[in-house]
Amino acid sequence: MAEREYSMQLKASRIKVLQAQDDLVTAMREDASKDLLNVIHHHFKHQHNYEALLKSLIVQGLLRLKEPSVLLRCRKEDLHKMESVLHSAKEEYAAKAHVHKPEIIVDHIHLPSAPSSDDPHALSYSGGVVLASTEYFC
């Protein structure tokens, strides 16, 4: 009987640890989302911050994909900002990866807009970009 109680206590302890980890990840995700929304909502005062973020995301995505040609998607409202940093992002990637500048095809399909109070559960993006290899989008 003592072995069964120990097993149940061990299981309960593991569940508490997993729940604490899940709570931490959820809190970190919510904080990051709030921070990104804050950057986006204050883009008129700090537009260069969001543009720098977009550039960094593009470079990071290119470094992860390591493809000569990629498809890029962003929100419609971010299109102008993204295009303003695209050339310098290509150059930074090429310098860091010691390769030729990649071809980046800007998709005509856009990511959903920022969350709204009208429908907080609707599919939405606070900002950013999505990169994918063109090999999979023929």
N, C-alpha and C positions, 0 to 999 in steps of 0.2 A: 504494500500500500504506500509506503514511503517513497518508493521509486516512482510511482505514478504521480504523486504530489510534486515530486521534484521535477518530473518531466513537464507537468502542467505549469509550474512556476517558471521553468526555463522557456517554455513556449510564450508565456505572457511577457516575460522579459524581452524576448526577441521582438515581439509585436510592438512593445513600447519603443524599442530602439528604431525599428522600421518606421513607426509613426512619427517619431522625432525627426528622422532624416527626411521623411516626406514633408513634414511641416516646414523644415528649413529650406528645402528646395522650392516649395510653393511660395514662401516668403521672399526668397531671393528673386524668383521669377516676377512676383508682383512688384517688388522694388525696382527691378530693371525696367519693367513695363512703365511704371510711374515716371522713372527717370527719363525714359525715351519720350514719353508724352510731354514731359516738362520741356525737353529740348525742342520738340516739334512745336508746342504751343508758344514758345518764346522765340521762334525763328525770326521774327521781324527784328527783334533786338539783337539776337545772336545767330543770325543766319549762317555765319561761317562755321559755327559749332556743328550744326547738323550736316552741312556740306562736308566737313572734315570727317564726320562719322560715316557718311555714305562712301566717301573715298576709301576709308580704312576698311569698311565692310567689303567693298569690291576687291581691293587688293588681297584681303584675307581669303575671300572666296576663290580668287584666281590661284593663290598659293596652294589652297587645299585641292582644287581640281586638277591643276597642272595640265590644262588642255590648251591647244593652240586656238580653239574657237569655242566660244560660250554664248549661251542665250541668257539675257538679263531681263528680269522683270522687276518693276517697282510700282508704287502707287501712282496714279495719274497726276496727283498734286505734287509729287516729288520728281516728275520727269525732267523739268527744267533744271532743278538743282543737281540731279544725277548727271545729266548731260554736261553740266558745267565742270564736273570733276572727272569725267570719264577719261579724257586724254591723259591727264596727270596720273590717274590710277593705273592706266596701261603702262606708262613709262616707269612708274615706281615698281610695278610687278616685274617688268622686264629686267630692271636693274637688280632687283633682289633675287630673282630666279635665274639670272644670266641666260635669258632666252630672248627671242624676238617678241615684240609687242603682240599681244593676242588680238584676234578678231573678236569683237564683242557686238553681238546682234541684239539690239534693244527690241524686245517683244512688243507687239501691238496689243497684247492682252495684259491688262494691269492687275496688280494686287488690289484687294478690297481696301476701302478707305479706313480712316481711323474709327475707333469705337464711338458710338453715339449713345446718348441717353435715351433715344427713342426705342432702340432695341439692343440692350447691352449684351445679348446672347448671339447676335448676328455675327457672321464671319467677318473679322476685321483685322487690319494690320496697323500697328502704331507707327510704322515706318520701316525703313530698311530696304534691302534688295534680296532677290533670289537669283542665284546663278546655277546653270545646269549645262552640261556638255551638249553641244549641238549634235553630237553623235547619236543621241537618243531622241532628237527632235527633228527628224528628217521629213 
